[in-house]
């Protein structure tokens, strides 16, 4: 065997050995792809209210699907917003939004008042685990849905949600959806009551 042939054989053996070494790494990478994160314990700790469901979905949210924070199920957001003949205040928030952290407890307190409109929260652009942990920290148990961690999601697209958060929308019982522009940020429960009252009128049903 000539030296050239010997070196060629050695090079071939080394190349084959390298390929054999790499293949298990590729296969193990595929096998170790993490499954869906188990959020059971954090859901239980947050103990947010279940997403209500009605027989008719309303307005721009009809057929729009999102994940219910309470149990991880996929729900029709329009059906959640139209669960009964009350108006619904839809609040869009994210964990990194400091004003959202200040507003959520106010919405929670308002929702417990007699005659209040339904309040539905929509977590966006942040992790679901982090969102549940924040709600637990704030003591907020409002029903809510998760619209994804990315820059857009089905709910945001349906409502044309502005980038500046929080953003609230009032959904009337007949399905009309309107962005709350004044105020853009609620600083008291009275402001929330006034927005609902002005939108429904003095004889409008809010409870």
C-alpha positions in Angstrom: 0.0 0.0 0.0 1.5 3.3 -1.0 1.7 6.2 1.5 -0.8 8.2 -0.6 -3.3 5.3 -0.4 -2.7 4.9 3.3 -3.3 8.6 4.0 -6.5 8.5 1.9 -7.8 5.5 3.9 -7.0 7.2 7.2 -8.8 10.4 6.0 -11.9 8.3 5.0 -12.0 6.6 8.4 -11.7 9.9 10.2 -14.5 11.4 8.1 -16.8 8.4 8.8 -16.1 8.7 12.5 -17.0 12.3 12.5 -20.2 11.6 10.8 -21.1 8.9 13.2 -20.4 11.3 16.1 -22.6 14.0 14.7 -25.7 11.9 13.9 -26.6 11.1 17.5 -26.4 14.8 18.4 -28.8 15.6 15.6 -31.2 12.8 16.6 -31.0 13.7 20.3 -31.8 17.3 19.5 -35.0 16.2 17.7 -35.9 13.9 20.5 -35.3 16.5 23.2 -37.6 19.2 21.7 -39.5 20.3 24.8 -43.2 19.5 25.0 -45.8 22.2 25.8 -45.0 23.8 29.1 -47.0 22.5 32.0 -48.7 25.5 33.4 -51.1 23.6 35.7 -49.4 24.7 39.0 -49.2 28.3 38.0 -52.8 28.3 36.7 -53.9 26.8 40.0 -52.0 29.5 42.0 -53.4 32.4 39.9 -56.9 31.0 40.2 -58.4 33.3 37.6 -62.0 33.0 36.8 -63.1 30.7 33.9 -63.9 32.2 30.6 -67.7 32.6 30.3 -69.4 31.4 27.1 -72.5 32.5 25.4 -74.6 31.1 22.5 -73.8 34.1 20.2 -70.4 35.5 19.4 -70.4 39.3 18.9 -68.9 41.9 16.6 -65.4 41.9 15.3 -64.5 39.2 17.8 -66.8 36.6 16.3 -64.8 33.5 15.5 -61.6 34.9 16.9 -59.8 32.3 18.9 -57.5 32.6 21.9 -56.3 30.6 24.9 -58.3 30.9 28.1 -55.9 31.7 30.9 -57.9 29.8 33.4 -57.6 26.3 31.9 -55.6 26.6 28.6 -58.6 25.7 26.4 -59.2 27.5 23.1 -62.2 29.7 23.2 -64.1 31.9 20.8 -63.4 35.4 22.2 -66.6 36.7 20.6 -68.6 34.1 22.5 -66.8 35.0 25.7 -67.6 38.7 25.2 -71.2 38.0 24.4 -71.9 35.5 27.2 -75.0 37.4 28.3 -76.7 40.8 27.6 -74.3 42.9 29.6 -71.7 45.1 27.9 -68.2 43.8 28.1 -65.1 45.8 28.8 -62.1 44.2 27.0 -58.7 45.2 28.4 -55.5 44.5 26.5 -52.4 44.3 28.6 -48.8 42.9 28.8 -46.5 42.0 31.7 -43.9 44.6 30.7 -46.5 47.4 30.7 -46.2 49.3 34.0 -49.5 51.2 33.5 -51.2 47.8 32.9 -50.0 46.7 36.3 -51.6 49.7 37.9 -54.9 49.4 35.9 -55.6 45.7 36.3 -56.4 45.9 40.1 -58.8 48.8 39.4 -60.6 46.7 36.7 -60.8 43.8 39.1 -62.3 45.9 41.9 -64.8 47.5 39.4 -65.9 44.0 38.1 -67.0 43.0 41.6 -69.4 46.0 42.0 -73.1 45.4 41.6 -74.3 46.2 38.1 -70.8 46.2 36.6 -70.1 45.4 33.0 -68.3 42.2 32.4 -64.5 42.7 32.2 -62.4 40.4 30.0 -58.6 40.8 29.9 -56.4 39.9 26.9 -52.8 39.3 27.6 -50.4 40.0 24.7 -46.8 40.1 23.7 -45.6 38.4 26.9 -45.3 34.8 28.2 -48.3 33.1 29.5 -46.5 31.9 32.6 -45.3 35.4 33.4 -48.8 36.7 32.9 -50.4 34.2 35.3 -47.7 34.9 37.8 -48.3 38.6 37.6 -52.1 38.2 38.0 -51.4 36.1 41.1 -49.0 38.7 42.4 -51.6 41.5 41.9 -54.5 39.4 43.3 -56.4 39.9 40.0 -58.7 37.0 39.1 -60.6 38.5 36.1 -61.4 36.0 33.3 -58.8 36.5 30.5 -57.4 35.1 27.3 -53.9 34.8 25.9 -53.3 36.3 22.5 -49.7 35.1 22.0 -46.2 36.3 22.8 -45.5 37.8 19.4 -46.1 41.3 18.0 -49.5 40.4 16.7 -52.3 37.9 17.4 -55.9 37.1 16.4 -57.5 39.4 19.0 -55.1 42.3 18.3 -55.7 42.0 14.5 -59.4 41.9 14.9 -59.5 45.0 17.1 -56.6 46.9 15.5 -55.0 47.3 18.9 -52.6 50.2 19.1 -49.0 49.5 20.1 -49.3 51.7 23.2 -50.8 49.7 26.1 -53.0 49.3 27.9 -56.0 49.5 25.5 -59.6 49.0 26.5 -62.6 48.3 24.3 -66.3 48.5 25.2 -68.4 45.8 23.5 -72.1 46.5 23.6 -74.6 43.7 23.9 -75.5 43.9 20.2 -71.8 43.5 19.3 -70.6 47.0 18.6 -67.0 47.4 19.6 -65.5 50.8 20.4 -62.0 51.7 21.6 -62.0 53.7 24.9 -60.2 56.9 24.0 -60.9 59.0 27.0 -59.3 58.0 29.2 -56.9 55.7 27.6 -55.7 54.7 31.1 -58.1 54.2 33.9 -56.8 55.6 37.2 -60.0 55.0 39.3 -63.0 52.7 39.4 -65.2 55.8 39.0 -63.6 56.4 35.5 -64.5 52.9 34.5 -68.1 53.3 35.7 -68.4 56.6 33.9 -67.2 55.1 30.6 -69.6 52.3 30.8 -72.5 54.6 31.9 -71.8 57.1 29.0 -71.7 54.3 26.5 -74.8 52.5 27.6 -76.9 55.6 28.4 -78.8 56.3 31.6 -81.3 53.5 30.9 -78.7 51.0 29.5 -78.4 47.7 31.2 -75.1 47.2 32.9 -75.9 44.4 35.2 
